[in-house]
């Protein structure tokens, strides 16, 4: 029993370290862009933004947030016939997040915490399963 607990703790610590490391990378990249915010930038919900509101064909701006069709016409690189299929999950996710009361908080909880955690858990689980399979192969 203690061997199983020890293995579980090692796996848990490894998962936690990877998760914290990835989170720190995202935080560092996010904070490194903070210097790019000018005092004359677009303001949305009392916050200065990095990108302007004015539409730009070279990169997404806040116009893409307010006018998704314009963004799809100018920035989406997939064949337009596929948009009929990709729009369904895209708008469903947005509607679900918006229906939760606070779109921003729901976005952070689901798209920043829960979904990446689930992906990381599946990745770690597959690595652990691969290790178990290799041990079983050596015993056979």
N, CA, C and O atoms as a MOPAC input file, in Angstrom:
PM7 MOZYME 1SCF
protein

 N      0.82500 1    -1.20500 1     0.00000 1
 C      0.00000 1     0.00000 1     0.00000 1
 C      0.86200 1     1.26000 1     0.00000 1
 O      0.54100 1     2.22200 1    -0.69700 1
 N      1.94800 1     1.27000 1     0.76800 1
 C      2.77300 1     2.47100 1     0.82300 1
 C      3.46500 1     2.72300 1    -0.51400 1
 O      3.71000 1     3.87600 1    -0.86900 1
 N      3.78400 1     1.66600 1    -1.26100 1
 C      4.38500 1     1.82900 1    -2.58000 1
 C      3.43300 1     2.52500 1    -3.53500 1
 O      3.83600 1     3.37200 1    -4.33100 1
 N      2.14000 1     2.14900 1    -3.44100 1
 C      1.12800 1     2.77800 1    -4.29400 1
 C      0.95900 1     4.24800 1    -3.91500 1
 O      0.85800 1     5.11000 1    -4.78800 1
 N      0.93000 1     4.53100 1    -2.61700 1
 C      0.79300 1     5.90800 1    -2.14200 1
 C      1.99400 1     6.74700 1    -2.57200 1
 O      1.84700 1     7.89700 1    -2.98700 1
 N      3.18700 1     6.15100 1    -2.46500 1
 C      4.40600 1     6.86000 1    -2.86800 1
 C      4.36900 1     7.18900 1    -4.36200 1
 O      4.72400 1     8.29500 1    -4.76800 1
 N      3.93800 1     6.22600 1    -5.17100 1
 C      3.83700 1     6.44900 1    -6.62800 1
 C      2.81300 1     7.54400 1    -6.92100 1
 O      3.03800 1     8.40400 1    -7.77200 1
 N      1.68200 1     7.50400 1    -6.20400 1
 C      0.64700 1     8.51800 1    -6.38400 1
 C      1.18600 1     9.90000 1    -6.04200 1
 O      0.94500 1    10.85800 1    -6.77500 1
 N      1.91500 1    10.01000 1    -4.93400 1
 C      2.45500 1    11.30300 1    -4.51300 1
 C      3.48900 1    11.83100 1    -5.51300 1
 O      3.51700 1    13.02300 1    -5.81900 1
 N      4.33700 1    10.92500 1    -6.01800 1
 C      5.32200 1    11.35300 1    -7.01800 1
 C      4.61300 1    11.86700 1    -8.26700 1
 O      4.99400 1    12.89300 1    -8.83100 1
 N      3.58900 1    11.15000 1    -8.69000 1
 C      2.82700 1    11.56000 1    -9.87200 1
 C      2.13200 1    12.89100 1    -9.61400 1
 O      2.14700 1    13.78000 1   -10.46600 1
 N      1.52600 1    13.02700 1    -8.44200 1
 C      0.82800 1    14.25800 1    -8.09400 1
 C      1.79200 1    15.44400 1    -8.06500 1
 O      1.48300 1    16.50900 1    -8.60100 1
 N      2.94500 1    15.26500 1    -7.44800 1
 C      3.93900 1    16.33700 1    -7.37900 1
 C      4.40900 1    16.70100 1    -8.78200 1
 O      4.56500 1    17.88100 1    -9.09400 1
 N      4.63500 1    15.70200 1    -9.63000 1
 C      5.07800 1    15.96200 1   -11.00300 1
 C      4.01900 1    16.75800 1   -11.76000 1
 O      4.33600 1    17.72500 1   -12.45300 1
 N      2.75500 1    16.34500 1   -11.62400 1
 C      1.65100 1    17.05300 1   -12.28900 1
 C      1.58200 1    18.49100 1   -11.78500 1
 O      1.44100 1    19.42400 1   -12.57500 1
 N      1.68100 1    18.66500 1   -10.48300 1
 C      1.60600 1    20.00300 1    -9.90300 1
 C      2.75100 1    20.88100 1   -10.40500 1
 O      2.53500 1    22.04800 1   -10.73300 1
 N      3.95800 1    20.33700 1   -10.46800 1
 C      5.10400 1    21.11300 1   -10.94400 1
 C      4.93900 1    21.50800 1   -12.41000 1
 O      5.23100 1    22.64500 1   -12.78000 1
 N      4.48000 1    20.58900 1   -13.23600 1
 C      4.25800 1    20.89800 1   -14.65200 1
 C      3.17900 1    21.97200 1   -14.78700 1
 O      3.33300 1    22.92000 1   -15.55700 1
 N      2.10100 1    21.82100 1   -14.04300 1
 C      0.99900 1    22.78200 1   -14.11700 1
 C      1.46400 1    24.17200 1   -13.67600 1
 O      1.18300 1    25.16500 1   -14.34600 1
 N      2.17400 1    24.23800 1   -12.55300 1
 C      2.67300 1    25.52100 1   -12.05800 1
 C      3.67600 1    26.11300 1   -13.05300 1
 O      3.66000 1    27.31900 1   -13.30100 1
 N      4.54400 1    25.27800 1   -13.62000 1
 C      5.50800 1    25.75800 1   -14.60600 1
 C      4.82400 1    26.34200 1   -15.82500 1
 O      5.19400 1    27.42200 1   -16.28500 1
 N      3.82800 1    25.64300 1   -16.35500 1
 C      3.09300 1    26.14200 1   -17.51900 1
 C      2.34500 1    27.42500 1   -17.18900 1
 O      2.30500 1    28.35800 1   -17.99000 1
 N      1.75300 1    27.46200 1   -16.00300 1
 C      1.04000 1    28.66400 1   -15.57900 1
 C      2.00400 1    29.84700 1   -15.48500 1
 O      1.66400 1    30.96000 1   -15.88700 1
 N      3.20100 1    29.60900 1   -14.95700 1
 C      4.20200 1    30.67500 1   -14.84100 1
 C      4.64500 1    31.17700 1   -16.21900 1
 O      4.88900 1    32.37100 1   -16.39600 1
 N      4.74800 1    30.27300 1   -17.18800 1
 C      5.10700 1    30.68600 1   -18.55200 1
 C      4.01800 1    31.59200 1   -19.12900 1
 O      4.31700 1    32.64200 1   -19.69900 1
 N      2.75800 1    31.18500 1   -18.97900 1
 C      1.64500 1    31.99700 1   -19.47600 1
 C      1.63100 1    33.35100 1   -18.78200 1
 O      1.43900 1    34.38100 1   -19.43000 1
 N      1.83100 1    33.35600 1   -17.48500 1
 C      1.85000 1    34.60200 1   -16.72600 1
 C      2.99600 1    35.50900 1   -17.17200 1
 O      2.81300 1    36.71700 1   -17.32200 1
 N      4.17500 1    34.92500 1   -17.38400 1
 C      5.33500 1    35.71500 1   -17.81900 1
 C      5.09800 1    36.33200 1   -19.20000 1
 O      5.41400 1    37.50000 1   -19.42200 1
 N      4.54400 1    35.55100 1   -20.11800 1
 C      4.26300 1    36.07800 1   -21.46100 1
 C      3.21300 1    37.17800 1   -21.37600 1
 O      3.34000 1    38.21700 1   -22.02400 1
 N      2.18600 1    36.94800 1   -20.58200 1
 C      1.12400 1    37.94400 1   -20.43300 1
 C      1.66800 1    39.24200 1   -19.83100 1
 O      1.36000 1    40.33200 1   -20.31400 1
 N      2.45400 1    39.12400 1   -18.80500 1
 C      2.97400 1    40.31800 1   -18.14200 1
 C      4.03500 1    41.02800 1   -18.98300 1
 O      4.20600 1    42.24100 1   -18.86600 1
 N      4.74100 1    40.28700 1   -19.82100 1
 C      5.77400 1    40.92800 1   -20.65000 1
 C      5.16600 1    41.85500 1   -21.69500 1
 O      5.85300 1    42.73700 1   -22.21100 1
 N      3.89300 1    41.67000 1   -22.01200 1
 C      3.23100 1    42.54200 1   -22.99000 1
 C      2.64600 1    43.78900 1   -22.34100 1
 O      2.20100 1    44.69800 1   -23.04000 1
 N      2.64200 1    43.84100 1   -21.03400 1
 C      2.02800 1    44.96500 1   -20.33400 1
 C      2.66500 1    46.30600 1   -20.72100 1
 O      1.97200 1    47.32300 1   -20.75300 1
 N      3.95800 1    46.32400 1   -21.01200 1
 C      4.63200 1    47.56400 1   -21.39500 1
 C      4.10300 1    48.13000 1   -22.70600 1
 O      4.28600 1    49.31600 1   -22.98400 1
 N      3.45500 1    47.30400 1   -23.51200 1
 C      2.93800 1    47.75800 1   -24.80300 1
 C      1.63400 1    48.54100 1   -24.69200 1
 O      1.15800 1    49.10200 1   -25.67800 1
 N      1.05800 1    48.57900 1   -23.49400 1
 C     -0.21500 1    49.27800 1   -23.32900 1
 C      0.06000 1    50.77000 1   -23.23100 1
 O      0.72900 1    51.23200 1   -22.30700 1
 N     -0.45900 1    51.51100 1   -24.18700 1
 C     -0.26200 1    52.96100 1   -24.15200 1
 C     -1.47300 1    53.60300 1   -23.49000 1
 O     -2.56200 1    53.02900 1   -23.45600 1
 N     -1.26700 1    54.77000 1   -22.98100 1
 C     -2.36800 1    55.47300 1   -22.32600 1
 C     -3.41600 1    55.93100 1   -23.33400 1
 O     -4.52000 1    56.31200 1   -22.94600 1
 N     -3.08500 1    55.89800 1   -24.61100 1
 C     -4.03000 1    56.31500 1   -25.64200 1
 C     -4.71100 1    55.12400 1   -26.30800 1
 O     -5.36200 1    55.27900 1   -27.34200 1
 N     -4.56400 1    53.93900 1   -25.72500 1
 C     -5.16800 1    52.74700 1   -26.32600 1
 C     -6.67300 1    52.73400 1   -26.09200 1
 O     -7.21400 1    53.56700 1   -25.36400 1
 N     -7.31600 1    51.79800 1   -26.70900 1
 C     -8.75700 1    51.60500 1   -26.54800 1
 C     -9.03900 1    51.18500 1   -25.10700 1
 O     -8.26700 1    50.42400 1   -24.52400 1
 N    -10.12100 1    51.66700 1   -24.53500 1
 C    -10.51000 1    51.29800 1   -23.17200 1
 C    -11.79700 1    50.49000 1   -23.24100 1
 O    -12.77400 1    50.91200 1   -23.85900 1
 N    -11.79100 1    49.33400 1   -22.60700 1
 C    -12.97100 1    48.46900 1   -22.57600 1
 C    -13.20600 1    48.05700 1   -21.13300 1
 O    -12.30400 1    47.53400 1   -20.47700 1
 N    -14.40300 1    48.28800 1   -20.64300 1
 C    -14.77800 1    48.00500 1   -19.25100 1
 C    -13.75800 1    48.59300 1   -18.27600 1
 O    -13.28700 1    47.91300 1   -17.36400 1
 N    -13.43100 1    49.85000 1   -18.48300 1
 C    -12.53400 1    50.63100 1   -17.61100 1
 C    -11.10100 1    50.12100 1   -17.59600 1
 O    -10.35500 1    50.43800 1   -16.66900 1
 N    -10.69300 1    49.34200 1   -18.59200 1
 C     -9.32600 1    48.83900 1   -18.67100 1
 C     -8.70900 1    49.26700 1   -20.00200 1
 O     -9.33900 1    49.14500 1   -21.05300 1
 N     -7.47700 1    49.76600 1   -19.95100 1
 C     -6.75900 1    50.05200 1   -21.19400 1
 C     -6.37400 1    48.72200 1   -21.82400 1
 O     -5.98500 1    47.78300 1   -21.12900 1
 N     -6.48600 1    48.65000 1   -23.13200 1
 C     -6.18800 1    47.41000 1   -23.84800 1
 C     -4.90000 1    47.54500 1   -24.64800 1
 O     -4.44200 1    48.65400 1   -24.92500 1
 N     -4.32600 1    46.41400 1   -25.01400 1
 C     -3.10300 1    46.42300 1   -25.80900 1
 C     -3.41700 1    46.80600 1   -27.24900 1
 O     -2.70100 1    47.59900 1   -27.86000 1
 N     -4.48900 1    46.24000 1   -27.78400 1
 C     -4.84000 1    46.48000 1   -29.18200 1
 C     -5.87400 1    47.59100 1   -29.30000 1
 O     -6.67200 1    47.80100 1   -28.38600 1
 N     -5.86200 1    48.29800 1   -30.41400 1
 C     -6.83000 1    49.37400 1   -30.61700 1
 C     -8.20400 1    48.83000 1   -31.00200 1
 O     -8.36100 1    47.62900 1   -31.22100 1
 N     -9.17000 1    49.69100 1   -31.08200 1
 C    -10.51900 1    49.32400 1   -31.52000 1
 C    -10.59800 1    49.31400 1   -33.04100 1
 O    -11.36000 1    48.53700 1   -33.61600 1
 N     -9.81200 1    50.17600 1   -33.70000 1
 C     -9.88000 1    50.33500 1   -35.15200 1
 C     -9.53200 1    49.02800 1   -35.86300 1
 O     -8.56200 1    48.35700 1   -35.51100 1
 N    -10.32700 1    48.67900 1   -36.85700 1
 C    -10.11400 1    47.44800 1   -37.62800 1
 C     -8.77600 1    47.49200 1   -38.35400 1
 O     -8.34700 1    48.54100 1   -38.83400 1
 N     -8.12100 1    46.32900 1   -38.42800 1
 C     -6.83600 1    46.21600 1   -39.09800 1
 C     -6.79700 1    44.85600 1   -39.78800 1
 O     -7.01100 1    43.82600 1   -39.14900 1
 N     -6.52800 1    44.85300 1   -41.07600 1
 C     -6.51300 1    43.58600 1   -41.81800 1
 C     -5.29700 1    42.72500 1   -41.50400 1
 O     -5.29400 1    41.53400 1   -41.81500 1
 N     -4.26000 1    43.30300 1   -40.89300 1
 C     -3.04000 1    42.54700 1   -40.60200 1
 C     -3.12000 1    41.73100 1   -39.31200 1
 O     -2.47500 1    40.68800 1   -39.20500 1
 N     -3.90300 1    42.19300 1   -38.32800 1
 C     -4.01400 1    41.47000 1   -37.06900 1
 C     -5.35300 1    41.79900 1   -36.40800 1
 O     -5.99200 1    42.80400 1   -36.72200 1
 N     -5.75300 1    40.93600 1   -35.49900 1
 C     -7.01400 1    41.14300 1   -34.78700 1
 C     -6.91300 1    42.33700 1   -33.86100 1
 O     -5.89000 1    42.56500 1   -33.21400 1
 N     -7.99500 1    43.09100 1   -33.81200 1
 C     -8.13100 1    44.20600 1   -32.88600 1
 C     -9.46100 1    43.99800 1   -32.15400 1
 O    -10.09300 1    42.95000 1   -32.28600 1
 N     -9.87100 1    44.98800 1   -31.39600 1
 C    -11.15900 1    44.87900 1   -30.71300 1
 C    -12.32300 1    44.87300 1   -31.69600 1
 O    -13.43100 1    44.47600 1   -31.33400 1
 N    -12.09500 1    45.29900 1   -32.91400 1
 C    -13.13700 1    45.20300 1   -33.93500 1
 C    -13.53500 1    43.74600 1   -34.13200 1
 O    -14.70500 1    43.44700 1   -34.37100 1
 N    -12.56800 1    42.84200 1   -34.03100 1
 C    -12.86600 1    41.41100 1   -34.18000 1
 C    -13.77100 1    40.91800 1   -33.05800 1
 O    -14.61500 1    40.04700 1   -33.26700 1
 N    -13.58900 1    41.47800 1   -31.87000 1
 C    -14.43700 1    41.10500 1   -30.73300 1
 C    -15.86300 1    41.57500 1   -30.95700 1
 O    -16.81500 1    40.83900 1   -30.69700 1
 N    -16.01000 1    42.79200 1   -31.43600 1
 C    -17.33700 1    43.36900 1   -31.61700 1
 C    -17.98300 1    42.96400 1   -32.93800 1
 O    -19.20300 1    43.05400 1   -33.07500 1
 N    -17.18600 1    42.51800 1   -33.91800 1
 C    -17.70500 1    42.18700 1   -35.23700 1
 C    -17.01300 1    40.90700 1   -35.73200 1
 O    -16.06500 1    40.96500 1   -36.51500 1
 N    -17.49300 1    39.78000 1   -35.27100 1
 C    -16.87500 1    38.49200 1   -35.59400 1
 C    -16.88000 1    38.21400 1   -37.08900 1
 O    -15.93900 1    37.61600 1   -37.61000 1
 N    -17.92200 1    38.63700 1   -37.77900 1
 C    -17.97800 1    38.39700 1   -39.23300 1
 C    -16.83500 1    39.10100 1   -39.95100 1
 O    -16.23900 1    38.53800 1   -40.87000 1
 N    -16.52300 1    40.34100 1   -39.53500 1
 C    -15.40200 1    41.05900 1   -40.15300 1
 C    -14.10700 1    40.30000 1   -39.90700 1
 O    -13.27100 1    40.18000 1   -40.80200 1
 N    -13.94400 1    39.78700 1   -38.69400 1
 C    -12.73100 1    39.03700 1   -38.36200 1
 C    -12.63900 1    37.76400 1   -39.21100 1
 O    -11.57500 1    37.45000 1   -39.74400 1
 N    -13.74000 1    37.04100 1   -39.33500 1
 C    -13.72200 1    35.81900 1   -40.13700 1
 C    -13.38200 1    36.11500 1   -41.59600 1
 O    -12.66800 1    35.34700 1   -42.24100 1
 N    -13.89200 1    37.22500 1   -42.11000 1
 C    -13.61000 1    37.58800 1   -43.50000 1
 C    -12.14600 1    37.96200 1   -43.71800 1
 O    -11.61600 1    37.74500 1   -44.80800 1
 N    -11.48200 1    38.52000 1   -42.70200 1
 C    -10.14400 1    39.06400 1   -42.88000 1
 C     -9.01400 1    38.28200 1   -42.19900 1
 O     -7.85300 1    38.43500 1   -42.58100 1
 N     -9.32600 1    37.45400 1   -41.20500 1
 C     -8.25900 1    36.80000 1   -40.44300 1
 C     -8.31400 1    35.27900 1   -40.40000 1
 O     -7.30500 1    34.63500 1   -40.11500 1
 N     -9.46300 1    34.70300 1   -40.67600 1
 C     -9.59100 1    33.24700 1   -40.59500 1
 C     -9.03300 1    32.64200 1   -41.87200 1
 O     -9.45000 1    32.99200 1   -42.97600 1
 N     -8.08100 1    31.72500 1   -41.70500 1
 C     -7.38200 1    31.18300 1   -42.86200 1
 C     -7.96800 1    29.90300 1   -43.43000 1
 O     -7.45800 1    29.38500 1   -44.42400 1
 N     -9.02700 1    29.37800 1   -42.82600 1
 C     -9.58500 1    28.13500 1   -43.36600 1
 C    -10.57200 1    28.45200 1   -44.48500 1
 O    -11.07000 1    29.57200 1   -44.60400 1
 N    -10.83600 1    27.44100 1   -45.29300 1
 C    -11.78400 1    27.57200 1   -46.39300 1
 C    -13.15700 1    27.95700 1   -45.82300 1
 O    -13.60000 1    27.37800 1   -44.83100 1
 N    -13.81400 1    28.90800 1   -46.43300 1
 C    -15.08700 1    29.43600 1   -45.93200 1
 C    -16.16800 1    28.36700 1   -45.80300 1
 O    -17.08600 1    28.51900 1   -44.99600 1
 N    -16.07800 1    27.28600 1   -46.58400 1
 C    -17.11100 1    26.24500 1   -46.49900 1
 C    -17.07600 1    25.52900 1   -45.14800 1
 O    -18.07800 1    24.94700 1   -44.73300 1
 N    -15.93200 1    25.56700 1   -44.46000 1
 C    -15.81200 1    24.90200 1   -43.15700 1
 C    -16.39300 1    25.75000 1   -42.03200 1
 O    -16.64300 1    25.23200 1   -40.94300 1
 N    -16.61400 1    27.03800 1   -42.27000 1
 C    -17.13700 1    27.90100 1   -41.21900 1
 C    -18.51900 1    27.46600 1   -40.76000 1
 O    -18.87400 1    27.68100 1   -39.60100 1
 N    -19.29800 1    26.86900 1   -41.62800 1
 C    -20.61900 1    26.37800 1   -41.23200 1
 C    -20.48900 1    25.31700 1   -40.13600 1
 O    -21.37400 1    25.19000 1   -39.28900 1
 N    -19.40300 1    24.56300 1   -40.15000 1
 C    -19.17200 1    23.52100 1   -39.13500 1
 C    -18.47900 1    24.08000 1   -37.88900 1
 O    -18.81300 1    23.68500 1   -36.77200 1
 N    -17.53000 1    24.98300 1   -38.06500 1
 C    -16.79900 1    25.51400 1   -36.92100 1
 C    -17.60100 1    26.57100 1   -36.16300 1
 O    -17.37300 1    26.78500 1   -34.97300 1
 N    -18.53200 1    27.22800 1   -36.84100 1
 C    -19.34700 1    28.24400 1   -36.16600 1
 C    -20.23400 1    27.63800 1   -35.08500 1
 O    -20.50800 1    28.28900 1   -34.07600 1
 N    -20.68200 1    26.41500 1   -35.28000 1
 C    -21.59200 1    25.78000 1   -34.31300 1
 C    -20.92700 1    25.65800 1   -32.93400 1
 O    -21.47500 1    26.17500 1   -31.96000 1
 N    -19.76700 1    24.99600 1   -32.81400 1
 C    -19.15500 1    24.93500 1   -31.47300 1
 C    -18.65300 1    26.29800 1   -30.99200 1
 O    -18.70400 1    26.58600 1   -29.79700 1
 N    -18.17000 1    27.13400 1   -31.90700 1
 C    -17.65300 1    28.45500 1   -31.53200 1
 C    -18.73000 1    29.28600 1   -30.84800 1
 O    -18.53100 1    29.77200 1   -29.73500 1
 N    -19.86300 1    29.44700 1   -31.51100 1
 C    -20.93000 1    30.26500 1   -30.94400 1
 C    -21.60000 1    29.57800 1   -29.75100 1
 O    -22.08400 1    30.26000 1   -28.84700 1
 N    -21.63600 1    28.25600 1   -29.73200 1
 C    -22.19000 1    27.53500 1   -28.57700 1
 C    -21.34600 1    27.80000 1   -27.33200 1
 O    -21.88700 1    28.07000 1   -26.25900 1
 N    -20.03000 1    27.72400 1   -27.47100 1
 C    -19.14300 1    27.98600 1   -26.33400 1
 C    -19.32500 1    29.42000 1   -25.84600 1
 O    -19.41500 1    29.65600 1   -24.64200 1
 N    -19.38000 1    30.36700 1   -26.76000 1
 C    -19.56500 1    31.77000 1   -26.37400 1
 C    -20.90700 1    31.96700 1   -25.66800 1
 O    -20.97400 1    32.65600 1   -24.65000 1
 N    -21.97800 1    31.36600 1   -26.20300 1
 C    -23.29700 1    31.50500 1   -25.58700 1
 C    -23.33900 1    30.88300 1   -24.19400 1
 O    -23.93500 1    31.44800 1   -23.27700 1
 N    -22.70500 1    29.71600 1   -24.03600 1
 C    -22.67500 1    29.05800 1   -22.72300 1
 C    -21.90600 1    29.91800 1   -21.72100 1
 O    -22.37600 1    30.13400 1   -20.60400 1
 N    -20.73600 1    30.40600 1   -22.11000 1
 C    -19.94900 1    31.26100 1   -21.21100 1
 C    -20.70900 1    32.53600 1   -20.86500 1
 O    -20.67900 1    32.98800 1   -19.72000 1
 N    -21.38300 1    33.10900 1   -21.84100 1
 C    -22.13000 1    34.35100 1   -21.62900 1
 C    -23.33300 1    34.12700 1   -20.71800 1
 O    -23.72500 1    35.03000 1   -19.97700 1
 N    -23.92200 1    32.93300 1   -20.76600 1
 C    -25.11800 1    32.64700 1   -19.96300 1
 C    -24.80000 1    32.43000 1   -18.48500 1
 O    -25.72000 1    32.32300 1   -17.67400 1
 N    -23.54300 1    32.36500 1   -18.12100 1
 C    -23.16600 1    32.07500 1   -16.73800 1
 C    -23.10700 1    33.31700 1   -15.85700 1
 O    -22.67300 1    33.23600 1   -14.70800 1
 N    -23.52800 1    34.44600 1   -16.36900 1
 C    -23.55600 1    35.64900 1   -15.54900 1
 C    -22.35300 1    36.53400 1   -15.76600 1
 O    -22.50000 1    37.70700 1   -16.10900 1
 N    -21.17400 1    35.99600 1   -15.57400 1
 C    -19.95300 1    36.76100 1   -15.80000 1
 C    -19.14300 1    36.05500 1   -16.88300 1
 O    -18.49900 1    35.03600 1   -16.63400 1
 N    -19.19000 1    36.61400 1   -18.08100 1
 C    -18.48100 1    36.00200 1   -19.20800 1
 C    -16.98800 1    35.90500 1   -18.91500 1
 O    -16.36100 1    34.88900 1   -19.21500 1
 N    -16.41400 1    36.95800 1   -18.32800 1
 C    -14.97800 1    36.98000 1   -18.05300 1
 C    -14.60000 1    35.89100 1   -17.05700 1
 O    -13.64600 1    35.14900 1   -17.28900 1
 N    -15.33400 1    35.78600 1   -15.95400 1
 C    -15.03000 1    34.77400 1   -14.94500 1
 C    -15.23700 1    33.36600 1   -15.50300 1
 O    -14.42200 1    32.47800 1   -15.25400 1
 N    -16.30900 1    33.15900 1   -16.24600 1
 C    -16.56500 1    31.84500 1   -16.84900 1
 C    -15.46200 1    31.48200 1   -17.83200 1
 O    -15.03200 1    30.33000 1   -17.88900 1
 N    -15.00500 1    32.45800 1   -18.60500 1
 C    -13.92200 1    32.25100 1   -19.56100 1
 C    -12.66400 1    31.79800 1   -18.83000 1
 O    -12.00700 1    30.84900 1   -19.26000 1
 N    -12.32300 1    32.46100 1   -17.73700 1
 C    -11.13300 1    32.09700 1   -16.96700 1
 C    -11.28800 1    30.70800 1   -16.36200 1
 O    -10.37300 1    29.88700 1   -16.44600 1
 N    -12.43700 1    30.44000 1   -15.75500 1
 C    -12.64100 1    29.14200 1   -15.10200 1
 C    -12.56300 1    27.99300 1   -16.10100 1
 O    -11.87000 1    27.00500 1   -15.85600 1
 N    -13.26200 1    28.11500 1   -17.21500 1
 C    -13.31700 1    27.00000 1   -18.16900 1
 C    -12.12400 1    26.95700 1   -19.12100 1
 O    -11.48700 1    25.91400 1   -19.26800 1
 N    -11.81900 1    28.08100 1   -19.76700 1
 C    -10.80400 1    28.06200 1   -20.81500 1
 C     -9.37800 1    28.22000 1   -20.29700 1
 O     -8.42800 1    27.90300 1   -21.01200 1
 N     -9.21200 1    28.70300 1   -19.06500 1
 C     -7.87400 1    28.88300 1   -18.51600 1
 C     -7.54900 1    27.83000 1   -17.46400 1
 O     -6.39400 1    27.42500 1   -17.33400 1
 N     -8.56100 1    27.37700 1   -16.70600 1
 C     -8.29200 1    26.43200 1   -15.61600 1
 C     -8.76700 1    25.01300 1   -15.95000 1
 O     -7.95500 1    24.09000 1   -15.99300 1
 N    -10.05300 1    24.83100 1   -16.18200 1
 C    -10.61400 1    23.47900 1   -16.30400 1
 C    -10.12700 1    22.74400 1   -17.55300 1
 O     -9.63200 1    21.62300 1   -17.44400 1
 N    -10.25600 1    23.34500 1   -18.72800 1
 C     -9.87400 1    22.63500 1   -19.95600 1
 C     -8.37100 1    22.34900 1   -20.00900 1
 O     -7.99200 1    21.21900 1   -20.31800 1
 N     -7.49300 1    23.32300 1   -19.72000 1
 C     -6.06100 1    22.97800 1   -19.69000 1
 C     -5.72500 1    21.93600 1   -18.62200 1
 O     -4.85500 1    21.09200 1   -18.83600 1
 N     -6.40100 1    21.98600 1   -17.48400 1
 C     -6.16100 1    20.97700 1   -16.44400 1
 C     -6.56600 1    19.59200 1   -16.93100 1
 O     -5.86200 1    18.61200 1   -16.68300 1
 N     -7.69100 1    19.51000 1   -17.61900 1
 C     -8.13900 1    18.22300 1   -18.15600 1
 C     -7.14900 1    17.69700 1   -19.19900 1
 O     -6.84100 1    16.50500 1   -19.21600 1
 N     -6.65900 1    18.57000 1   -20.05500 1
 C     -5.67900 1    18.15800 1   -21.06900 1
 C     -4.39700 1    17.69100 1   -20.40100 1
 O     -3.83200 1    16.66500 1   -20.78000 1
 N     -3.93400 1    18.44400 1   -19.40300 1
 C     -2.72600 1    18.04800 1   -18.67500 1
 C     -2.93200 1    16.71900 1   -17.96800 1
 O     -2.04200 1    15.87000 1   -17.98600 1
 N     -4.09300 1    16.52000 1   -17.34300 1
 C     -4.38800 1    15.26100 1   -16.65600 1
 C     -4.35700 1    14.09300 1   -17.64900 1
 O     -3.79900 1    13.03700 1   -17.35000 1
 N     -4.95500 1    14.28500 1   -18.82300 1
 C     -4.94900 1    13.21200 1   -19.82900 1
 C     -3.53600 1    12.92400 1   -20.31500 1
 O     -3.18500 1    11.76500 1   -20.53800 1
 N     -2.72600 1    13.95200 1   -20.48100 1
 C     -1.34100 1    13.77000 1   -20.89600 1
 C     -0.56100 1    12.98000 1   -19.85200 1
 O      0.13400 1    12.02000 1   -20.18400 1
 N     -0.67800 1    13.38500 1   -18.59800 1
 C      0.03100 1    12.68300 1   -17.52200 1
 C     -0.48200 1    11.25600 1   -17.39800 1
 O      0.30300 1    10.32600 1   -17.21500 1
 N     -1.77000 1    11.08200 1   -17.49500 1
 C     -2.37200 1     9.74200 1   -17.40400 1
 C     -1.82100 1     8.83400 1   -18.51600 1
 O     -1.52700 1     7.66500 1   -18.26800 1
 N     -1.68400 1     9.35400 1   -19.71100 1
 C     -1.16100 1     8.53800 1   -20.81000 1
 C      0.30200 1     8.18200 1   -20.58000 1
 O      0.72600 1     7.07800 1   -20.92100 1
 N      1.08500 1     9.10300 1   -20.00400 1
 C      2.48900 1     8.81000 1   -19.69500 1
 C      2.57400 1     7.73400 1   -18.61800 1
 O      3.39500 1     6.82100 1   -18.71600 1
 N      1.73500 1     7.83500 1   -17.59600 1
 C      1.71700 1     6.82000 1   -16.53100 1
 C      1.29800 1     5.47000 1   -17.09800 1
 O      1.88600 1     4.44600 1   -16.75000 1
 N      0.29900 1     5.45300 1   -17.96100 1
 C     -0.15200 1     4.19400 1   -18.57100 1
 C      0.94700 1     3.59200 1   -19.43800 1
 O      1.13500 1     2.37600 1   -19.44200 1
 N      1.67300 1     4.43100 1   -20.17000 1
 C      2.78900 1     3.94800 1   -20.98600 1
 C      3.84500 1     3.30500 1   -20.09700 1
 O      4.39100 1     2.25700 1   -20.44200 1
 N      4.13700 1     3.92400 1   -18.95200 1
 C      5.09700 1     3.33600 1   -18.00400 1
 C      4.62100 1     2.00700 1   -17.47700 1
 O      5.41600 1     1.07600 1   -17.34900 1
 N      3.34900 1     1.89300 1   -17.16800 1
 C      2.77500 1     0.63400 1   -16.68100 1
 C      2.85700 1    -0.44600 1   -17.75400 1
 O      3.18700 1    -1.59300 1   -17.45300 1
 N      2.56500 1    -0.09900 1   -18.98300 1
 C      2.63400 1    -1.05400 1   -20.09800 1
 C      4.06200 1    -1.54000 1   -20.28600 1
 O      4.29000 1    -2.73100 1   -20.49800 1
 N      5.01800 1    -0.63300 1   -20.21100 1
 C      6.42600 1    -1.03600 1   -20.36000 1
 C      6.86000 1    -1.96200 1   -19.23700 1
 O      7.60100 1    -2.91500 1   -19.48100 1
 N      6.41400 1    -1.70200 1   -18.00300 1
 C      6.74500 1    -2.59200 1   -16.87700 1
 C      6.15600 1    -3.97400 1   -17.09800 1
 O      6.80800 1    -4.98600 1   -16.84400 1
 N      4.90800 1    -4.01000 1   -17.57700 1
 C      4.25000 1    -5.29300 1   -17.82500 1
 C      4.95000 1    -6.04400 1   -18.95900 1
 O      5.07400 1    -7.26800 1   -18.90700 1
 N      5.40900 1    -5.31400 1   -19.98800 1
 C      6.12600 1    -5.94500 1   -21.09900 1
 C      7.44400 1    -6.57500 1   -20.61300 1
 O      7.83000 1    -7.65200 1   -21.06700 1
 N      8.11800 1    -5.89200 1   -19.69400 1
 C      9.39800 1    -6.42000 1   -19.16900 1
 C      9.17700 1    -7.67500 1   -18.33800 1
 O     10.02700 1    -8.56600 1   -18.32700 1
 N      8.03600 1    -7.75900 1   -17.63600 1
 C      7.74400 1    -8.91800 1   -16.79500 1
 C      7.35300 1   -10.13200 1   -17.64600 1
 O      7.57200 1   -11.27300 1   -17.24200 1
 N      6.78900 1    -9.88600 1   -18.79500 1
 C      6.28900 1   -10.98800 1   -19.62800 1
 C      7.39400 1   -11.72100 1   -20.35600 1
 O      7.12500 1   -12.67000 1   -21.09300 1

